[in-house]
């Protein structure tokens, strides 16, 4: 009888109250990790999510960009993409047994969207297994009109590196072991972060901006935009927009040979790094295409991440 009475009370609630309650539960499910409930099962939840900027990001929020959308694109992997990002966030994935290193991850997506799980959160969880804490940056996309395609994302990346170092004690991170890792457009962003640290992309806002902005290592994976679009194996020349800092941190580059001209472009980039005396390592497996991440069934191209772990030990970022 007690159970029956309890059920009758619940159904006696006005419909509007029930709907309000259900709505509140849905909002709570999203707010805990910043991930909408309909895709949350495909995106590993972080421990903490913080806004990159204390108020409106530099340049404001454009009127021509719609509401943020998270979408399972419906492939066999349940790839989740994020569109129309105006408020960038940093999601923190702490290692259970942290060794002090932290990697800031930039998902790819051509500076128009973000491949958030398989080039972001899934990568963070893998690094957690080897004692490396990780952050995934949900940077602003699409590119802002009138600015270089990567500029808003670069602002978000620079601020995020500083944010991580500002929280080093709280998050059990060694501020001298903070690196960047990115895929495709995110790989381009990792290269910019490592080689354009002298570029001030925004005016200082608070004490966070007193922290160093240069990462301690960089891992561009099938990076884009290294050569001009028309360069189909013709010129051994990087795009004029690519800068190389002789004082840049060590680089680990991974790309497949059959990824259009990106293997060719990464080889040129590697050579230019060597010319400038930057420590670097390059992996170009024969097959893999574009967007392999660490997905099963994509062949040995996905072994880049195990090789990256070995490389991190060689450069003494992890024990």
C-alpha positions, 0 to 999 in steps of 0.5 A: 500500500505504501508503494501504491500511495507514493506512486499516486502522489507523484502522478497527482503532480501538475504536468507543468511541475513534472515537466519542470522537474524533468527539464531541471534533471536534463540541465543538471546532466549537462551542467555537471560536465558541460556535455549535453545529455544526448551525446554524453554517453559518447564523451568521457566526462571531465572532472572540472570544466572552466571558462577560458575567459572571465567574461566575454572573449576578446572580440566579443560574440559575433551576431552571425554565429548561432547557438552551440550545437553538439552532434553525434554524426551517426558513424560507427564510432559515434563521433561527436562534433561541436559547432558554433562555439562562442564561449570557450571552455577548458575541460580537465581530466586528471590522472589517477596517479599524476606524474606532473605532466599535462597535455592541452589537447586541441581537437581538429575540425578545420577551424569550423567545428571540433571533433570533440571525442575522438580527437579530444576527450578520448585522447585525454583518457588515454594519457591519464593511463600513463600518469599524464593529466590532460585538458581539452580545449573547446576553442572558438569556431568557426573562424572569425571574419576579418581575422586569420583563420586561427586567431580566435582559437590561438587566443583561447590556446594562449589563455588556456596554457596560462590557466593550466600553469595558474592551477599547477598546485591545485591540479598537481601539475609541474608548470615546466611539463605542460605541452600541447597536442592537436589534430589537423587544424588543432595540429596547426594550432599546436604548432602556432602555440609552440612557435609564436609564443612571442605573439601577444594575441590579446591584452592582459586581463588578470593575474593568470596572464602573468604566467608563461605562454610557451608550452614545453612540448608540442605534438601536431598530429596530421597537422593542416595548413603547413603549405599553400593549398596549391602546393601538390608536391611541387615546392619544398616550401612551407606556407609563408604564414608558418613561423618557426622559433629557434627556441621552440620546444621539442616537437613530435609529428605524426601523419600518414603518407596517404593523407593527401599532401599532409605527409609531404608538408609535415616532412618539410616542416620537420626539415625546417625545424631541424634547420633551426635546431629545434628537437623534433621527431617525425612518424609517417606510416604508409597508410592511415589517411586523415582523422585516424586518432587512436581508433581501432581498425585504422592500422598501425598509424594509430600507434603514434600515441605509444611512440609519443609516450616513448618520446615523452620519456626521452625528453624527460617530460614523464618518468 
